[in-house]
Amino acid sequence: MSAEGHDHGHDHEHEHHHKDTFITKYIFSIDHKMIAKQYLITGIIMGVIGVGMSMLFRMQLAWPEQSFKIFNILLGDKFAPNGVMANDIYLALVTIHGTIMVFFVLTAGLSGTFSNLLIPLQIGARDMASGFMNMISYWLFFLSSVIMISSLFVEAGPASAGWTIYPPLSALPQAIPGSGMGMTLWLISMAIFIASSLMGSLNYVVTVINLRTKGMSMTRLPLTIWAFFVTAIIGIVSFPVLLSAALLLIFDRSFGTSFFLSDIYIAGEVLHYQGGSPVLFEHLFWFLGHPEVYIVLLPALGITSEVIATNSRKPIFGYRAMIMSILAIAFLSTIVWGHHMFISGMNPFLGSVFTFTTLLIAIPSAVKAFNYITTLWKGNLQLNPAMLFSIGLVSTFITGGLTGIILGDSTLDINVHDTYFVVAHFHLVMGISALYGMFAGIYHWFPKMFGRMLNKNLGYVHFWVTAICAYGVFFPMHFIGLAGLPRRYYTNTNFPLFDDLQNVNVLITTFALIGGAFQLVFLYNFFSSIFYGKRAVQNPWKSNTLEWTAPVEHMHGNWPGEIPEVHRWPYDYSNPAHDEDFVPQNVPMKEGEEVLHH
């Protein structure tokens, strides 16, 4: 950086220092670190609501038709008369739980938080390419969250066509109570959410391409940045398709068009719709819906790469292979959406094409899993909470991924598609794995975000109870799924065939309630440590990446003087040419030292 630029940076710093009011610093902030915190805390609040809903419907599944005072308190007399859950609200809870967890917790909690926090810090930039656009993307996300939550208070109830909102339930306001105003609010909320995601993604891509510091070539980027960068590209490619689906659905609902509706009868009345196709909506929805799995999962895998390499005290195994697998997953994820539709009457030849592409995606996923295991092998492991959650992710990624092979095969999928087997699969591979990645990231970068440390012992309690309960909930679901128990039924008591499975449902719910309750340990640890945690040193994990060279006290611009220059790749751990077991990226090469990873 020129001296002139350097001085200018200082003036800018000075000017900022004086003019920051509470509103410009904490509310309408354009500093990427503050926006990351806003995303994280909003995501955590949405997570509490989403998990709370799952507790309610799990209680209904375990003890159907029983009266619970808490149902009446939370759902009111209309939806839980005498404390017994009504079937309408059961579907609505499942719908909003899915929507909140997939979009508002995992997408925003991972991409929104960690892309914002780490991209400028790890590539050596003062801030995002556009701070203003970054701020707008957060506030659009916040607005969409508020609209989604407000739909819970509409008189007829929130949207209840499943989180996939298939027509005709979602396209006909008179179909079921949950197809009215609540459904319209769902669609508006998602349209705003997509606008927010697109602004964020464009910002991330431009920042990574244009603002890397001197010496930071693409092959010296940490794997976290590769993951966020590729995730943003997938978002830019696939989110607009869901936006078009939502807009066409709004047209069908409110303006009398017929994109997704064909000959339909309601209560004996013939409706004037013809020529549309509900399967068209499925194509549009899943063209985003499948890449969305990886929009959620890739940032978690990137965070895991960073945490495992740092806490194994050795270089990540197969750096180039890891990048190639991220790119392969990104490409393949956009051509496999049809495996969600094997039972929609798809042409068997087309089904075989989607089976082939779906099974192909197992290859790059396996490359990642093997590389994690090889990195851990014979490492000097530091088993802190972040490391435990990362190892937990590798575990659930493998166990959840194995059932994907069954579901990716059209012949096998048809038998278990609408059962709990699918619920078990995607919760393990996407829900739990992504949550573990998010927790690992929070434990690892909390000192960077808040300048304080989380309580390690509470972190251990949080990990072990969460890990045991996660498997306790989703492992038995595979078996009730194979036994044919259908998903989305609010009670299974009407079918004597399923009476034997009721005990398993009670077991699953017990694990779910314990696991949910123990997230309070994390919430307590998180919010109390922000104010009372032990003060963090500059580089608590002895990590090599650039964010740990910035001072602990936050400042707009990240580094007080010049931006550090990069001389090496980010995984120089236990390098025999150096005395320390870590060599930060801004340490110049010694004479005769070999560049390790090429």
N, C-alpha and C positions, 0 to 999 in steps of 0.2 A: 504494500500500500504506500502511495507517495506521502511525503511529509505533509503536503497540502491537504490531501484527503484525510490524513491522520488528524490534523488540527481541526478540520471541519467536523470530524467525528466527535472531537472533544467539545466543540462549541455546542453541537447538537445535544450532547450528553448534558451539558451544563444547563442549557435552555430547558431540557426535559425535567431536570431535577427540580426547577423552580415552579414549573407550571402544572405539575401533576396534582389534580384534585382527587378526592375520593372517587368521583364518578369516572374520570378519565383513567384512573389507575385500576379500579376493581370492576367497573361495570362496562363502559365502552372502551375497553383497552384494545390497543392494536399491537401489544407486545405478545409474541407467540407463547411465551411461558405462562402468562396470565390466562390467555385463551385456552391453553391446555388444561389448566386447573378448572376453568369454568366448565369445559366439556366433561372433565372427570367427575366433578361434584354433581353436575346435572345427571350424568350417566348413573352414578351411584344411587341418587334419589329415585330415578326411574327403575333401577334394578330392585330396590326395596319394594316398590309397588308391584313389579312383575312377579317377583318371588312370592310376595304376599298372596297374589291371586292364585298361584299354583298350590299354595298351602290349602286355600279354601276348596278348590275343586278336587284336590287329593283326598280331603276329608269326606267330601261327598261320595267319591268312588269307593272309599274303604267302608264307610258306614252309611249306605244310601237310605234315604227317607228318614234318617234320624234327625232329631231336633237339636240344633246347637245355638246357644244364645249369641255367639259371635257372628253367626250368619245374619241373625236378625239385626244386630247392632250395625254391621258393615253394609248389608245389602238392603235393609229396610223391610217394611211389611209387604211391599208389593212383590219383591223378588225372593223373600224368605219368610212367607207367612208362618207364624208360630215357630220360626227358627228352622224350617225345612226348606232346602234350596229348591227354587223353581227350575224346570228344565231350560227355560229361555235363558236365564242368567248363567247357567252352566256353560252353554255354548259361547256366550259373550265373554265370560272369563277366559276360556281357552283361547278365543280369538285375540283378545287384547294382550294376554300374557305372551302369546307367540310374537305378536307385532312388536311389543315393547322390548322383549329380550333380543330379538334378531336385529332390529333396526336401531332402537334408541339406547340399548345398553352395549351390545357387542360392537356394532359398527361405529357408534360415536365414542364409546369408552375406549376402543382400541385405536382406530384411525384418528378420530378427533383429538384424543388426548396425546397419544404417543407420536403421531406424525407431526403434530404441532410442536410438541416439546423437543423432539430429537432431531428433526430434519435440519433446522438452522444450526443447532449446537454441534451435531456430529459431522456436518460437512464444512463447518467453519464459516457460517454466514452471520451477519448482524441480526437478521430477522427474515421473515418470509418475503417472497417477491412482492406481495401486496398485503400490507398489514390491514388496510381498510377492508379489502375483500375478505380477509380472514375473520375480521370482527363481524362482518355481515353474515358470513356462513355460520358462525356460532349463534347469532341472534335469530336467524331463520330456524336453526335446529331447536332453539329454546321455544320459539313460537309454535313449531310443529308439535313439540312435547306438550305444551299447554293445551293445544287444540285436542290432541289425542286423549289427554286426561279429562278434559271437559266433556268429551263424548260419554264418559261414564255417568254423567249427571243428567243426560237427556231423558225425558219422561218414558219413552218407549224402550229405553235401554241402549247400550252401546252396540256397535257392529257385531253381528254374530254369524258370519258366514265362514268361519275359520280364518286363520291368518292369511290364507291364500285367496280369500274372498272370491271364490268361483261364482260366476253367474250360473243360473238365473237368480239364486238367492240374493246376490248383491245388486242385481240389476233391476229388480222389481221392488219398489218401495213397499208394496202391499203383501210381499211374500210371507214374511214372518215379522214379529215385532222388531227384531234387531236389524231389519232392512230399511228402517226409516231414516230419521235425522242422524242417528248414531253412525250409520253407514256413510252418509254424506260427509260428516265431520272426519271420518276415517280417511276418506279419499282426499279431502282438502289437506289434512295433516300430512299425508304421504307425499302429495305434490310439493308442499313446501319443504319437506325433509329432503326430497330428491334435489331440489334447487340448491339447498344447503350443501349436500354431499358433492354436487358437481362443482360448486365454487371452491370448496375445500380441495377437491382432487386436482383441479386445474392449477391451483396455487402450489400444491406439493410438487407436481410434475415440473412446473417452470422453475421452482426453487432448486430442485435437485440438478436440473440440466444447466442452469445459468449461474448459480451463486456459489459453486464449490470454491474453496480456498485454494491457494497456490499449492500444487503438488498432489491435490486430491483427485486422482484419476478415478474413472469408474471402477477399476479393479482394486482400488484402495478403500472403497466405500464399505462401512460395516454392513453386515447382512441385514441388520434392522432397516437401514435406509433402502437397500434393494427391495426388501419386502414392502415397505410403505410406498415406494415409487411404482412398483408393478401393481400393487393394490389400487392405487389412484388411477392407473391406466385402465384396469378392468372396470372401475366405477364409471369412468368417462364413456367407455364403450357400451356398458349394459344398463346403467340407470335410466337413460332417456327412453329406453324401450318400455320400462315400467311406467314412466310418466305418460307415454302415449296411451298405454292400456288404461291408466286411471282416468285420463281425460275422456277417452271414448266411453268409459263406463259412466262417467258423469253425464255425457250426452245421452246415453241410453236411459239413464234414470230420470233426467230432468227435461230433455228436449225431444223425446219421442223418436229418437233414431233407433236403428236395429242392427248394431254391429255384432252384438253377442247374443241376440235373442232370435229364436225361430218360432215355429207354431207352438203357442203355449196356452194352456187352460188353467184358470185359477177358480176354484169353487164352482166349476161348471161353466164359467164365463170364458168365451174365446177372446183372447187378446189380439189386437191388430199388429202383430209383429210377424215379419217373415224375412227369410234370407240371411239372417245372422248366424253365427256359430259360436257356442260357448267354448268349443275346443280352441278357437282362435285366441280367446282370452288366455287359456292355459299356455299356449305357445308364447304369448307375449309375457305373461307373468314369469314363467320358468326361464325365459331367456335372461331375465335378471336373476330370478330366484336361485338358479344354480351357481352362477358366478358369485352371488351374494355369500354363499357358503365360504368361498375362498377370500372374499373381501373381509370376512370376519376372521378366517383362519390364518391367512398369510401373515398379517401383522403379529399374531400370536406366535407363529413359527419363527419369525424374524427376531422377536424379543427373546425367545428360547435360545436361538443360536448365540446371541450376545451373552446371555446369563450363563449358559452352559460352558462356553469358552472361558469366560472370566473366572468362574468358580471351579473349573477343572484345572486351572493354571496351565493350560497347554493350548496350542493353536487349534482352531476349529479344523476338523478333518474335511478335506475336499471342498475348499472354498469355491472353486470354479464350478464344481458339480452342484453345489448348493444353489448358486446363481442360476445355472441351467435348469435345475429342477423347479425353481420359482417361475422361470419363464415358461417352462413346459406346462406346469400346472395352470398358469394364467391362460395359455392358449387353449389347452384341452377343456378347461372349465367352461368355455363359451360354446363348445360344440357337443355337450352331453345333456342338454336340458330335457330331451325327450324321455330320459329314463324315469321322469316323474309321471309320465303319461302312458306307460305301457298298457294300462287298463282302460284307456279312453277309446279303444277301438282302432288303435293305430295299425296301419299296414304292417304285417309281420316282417316284410323285408326291411322297412324303415326301422322297426324295432331291433332287428339284428345289427343295423348300422350303429344305432345308439348304444347297444350292448357292447359292441367292439370299442367305441371311443371311451365308454365309461370304464371298461376294464383296463384300457391303456393308462388311465390316470393313476392307476395303482403303482406304475413304475416310478415316476418322479416322487410320489409320496413315500415309497419304500426307500428311495435314495436318501431322502431327508431323515427318515427314521434310523437307517443304518449309520448315517454320518453322525447323528447325535450319539448313538450308542458307542461308536468308535472314538468319538471325542471324550466320552466319559471313561472309556477303557484305560485303566492304569493311570488315570489323572490323579492329581493331588486334590481330592474333592473337598470343597468348603460347603458343608450342607446347611446353608442358611435358608430361611423361608423362601426366598426367590428361587434358589436352586431346587428346592423340593418341589415347588409348583412347576418348574420347568421339566423335571423328571416325570412328574405326574402327567404333564401334557404328553410327553413321549408315550407313556403308558396308555392313556385314553385314545390317543391318535392311532395307535396300533390296534387296540381292542375294538374301537369303534369302526376303524377302517376295514377290518376283516369282514364284518357283516355287510359292508358296502359291496363286497364281491358278490354276495348272494342277491342283494337288491338290484345290482347292476345287470343281472342276467334276466332277460324278459320272462323266460319260462318259469324261473323260481319266484320272481318278483310278484307275478300275478297271484300266487297263493298267499302271500303275506302282506301285500301292499297296504291294505286298509286296516292292519292290525297294529298292536302295540310293538311289534318287531321293528317297524319303521321308526316309531317314537324313540325306542331304545337306541337305534342306530344313530339317528341324527343328533340326539341329545349328547351322546358320548363323543362323537367325532367333531361336532361343531359347537354345541352348547358348552359342555364341560371343558373340552380342550381349549376353546377360546377364552373361557372364564379363567382357567388356570394361567393362560398366557397373560391375561390382564392382571391377575393377582401378582404373577412373577414380576411384571413390569412395575407395578405399584411398589412392591417391596424393594425392588432394585433401584428405582429412580426417585423414590420418595425424598431422599436427602437432597437430590438435585432440585426437586420442585419446592420443597418447604424448608430446606436448610436444617432439618432435624431428622433423627432416626426413629423408625418404628420399633416397638418393643418386640424383641426377638422371640421371647418365650410365648407371648400371645400369638405370634406368627406360627410357631410350631403347633400350638393347640388348634389354631384355625386350619392349618393344612391337614393334620391327621384326621380330625373329625370330618372335614369336607371330603377328603379322599375316600374314607370308609363309607360315608353316607352316599356319595355320588355313585359308587359301585352298588351299594345296597339298594338304591332306587332303580338304576337302569339295567343292572345285570338280570334281575328276575323278570323284567319286562320282555326280554327276548323269549322267555319260555311261555309266558301267557300269550305272547304274539304268535308263537309257533302253534299253540293250542287253539288259535283262531279267535281270540278275544278282540272284537272290533274297537278301533279308536273312536273318540268323539261321542260315545254313548254315555249319557249322564248317569245311567245305572245299568247293571247287567243282571238285575234280579228277575227280569221278565223271561230270562232264558235258563231253564233248568240245566241246560248243557254246560253253563259256565259256573254253576254253584260251587264246584270244587276249587275254582280259582279265586274265590273271594278271600281266602286266607292270605294268598299271595298279595292281593291288593292292600290288605291291612298291613302286611310287612313293609311293602313299598312306601305306603303313606307314613308309617312310623319313622322310617329312615328319612323321608322327605322333611317331616316336621323337626326332627333332631338337627338335620343338616341346615335347614332354614334358620332355626333358632341360633345356631352357633355362628351364623354370619354376623350376629350382633357383636361377637368378640372382635371381629374385623372392624366393624363400624366404630366400636369404642376405641380400638387401637388407632384407627385412622384419624378420627376427629380429635382425640385427646393429644395424639403425638404432634399434630400441627402446632399446638400451643405449648405443650409441656414435654415434648420428646427431648431426648439427649441431643445437644447441638452436634451437627454433622461436621466432619473434617472435609477438606476439599475433595479428596479421592478415597472414600471409605472402603471401596472394594479393590483398590489397586488395579484399576482398569486402564486400558490403553486408549480408549476413544477420546475424541477431542472435548466432549462435553465436560469431562472432569478436569480440564485445564482452565475452565472459566471459574471466576471466584464464586464462593458460596452465596454471598449477598447478590440478589438479583439486580441487574441494571439493564436498561433498554440498550441493546447493542452487544450484550453478552460478554465482550472482553474490554477491559479498560484501555489498553494500548492497542498495539497492532494485532491483527488476527493471526493466530499461530499458523505456521506453514507445515505442510505434511511431508514426511520423508519416507514413510514405510506403511505397510498394511496394518489393519487394526488388531491382528491376533498374534503379535510377537510376545507370547508368554513363554517363560522358561527358555529363553534364547541363550544358548551356551556362550555366545560372545559377550554377554552382559552379566554383571554381578547380581542385579536384581532379577526377580522372576517375571517382571513386566517391564515393557519398554513403550512408553506412550508414543503416539503417532508423530508428535512434533519433535522427537529426539532425532538429530541428524545421524546418518549412517557413519559408522566408524570406517577407517581405512581397511579395505580388504574384507569387510563384512558382506556376506552374500544376502541378496534379496530372497527371502525364504519361499514365498508362495508361488513363484512363477514356474 
